Amino acid sequence: MPQYSSFPSFSSSFASPSSFSPVDRGRHHASVRVTNAEPDAVFAFICDVEHLPRWNDAIVSVLTDPGRLEAGDQWKVVMRDGAVTWISRSTLIDCDTGTRNLTYRSATDDLNPSYTEWRWSVTPDGTDSVVDVRWRLRPKTATYRLLLAPYRAHGLRREVPSSLAALERAFRAWRPEATLSNAVAAS
């Protein structure tokens, strides 16, 4: 079994932290339109921890999956950014199937108090579903504030749009019958 560090380590082959802009203290945002898709089915797909590696290239594997998500539940995944791997622990804050909102915190699994807040929502727009994700880095220690948060912010600017595009493709492969065009064609 591969060994993973519980704390991301960086070698001299990576760009220096000074080459990244300071961590934006504001919220970050990205979205994708899933055409002809039922919002409830898209939300269910996003909330299924088992599916994360199918559409998030940064996630190598799921180590623990709580199953049905309830406030306080945790899951662990192996993350990768280039040659760097680490274990990330996420803690669910809220999963509201009525409003299709998912909120959680993710952090390295080394008890460092730094974390990232994530909020996912799925809204209907005609026959489409719009997936919106917002995130905010919360560095709590000097190492995270000065080194790791700028590095991670830089990576997320690449990673999130790529993952959202992959989410749409993975959703269609997982549950093609949940697309509205297939439901209409079947009737």
Secondary structure, 3 states (H helix, E strand, C coil): CCCCECCCCCCCCCCCHHHCCCCCCCCEEEEEEECCECHHHHHHHHHCHHHHHHHCCCEEEEEECCCCCCCCCEEEEEEEECCEEEEEEEEEEEEECCCCEEEEEEEECCCCCCEEEEEEEEEEECCEEEEEEEEEEECCCHHHHHHHHHHHHHHHHHHHHHHHHHHHHHHHHHCHHHEHHHHHHHC
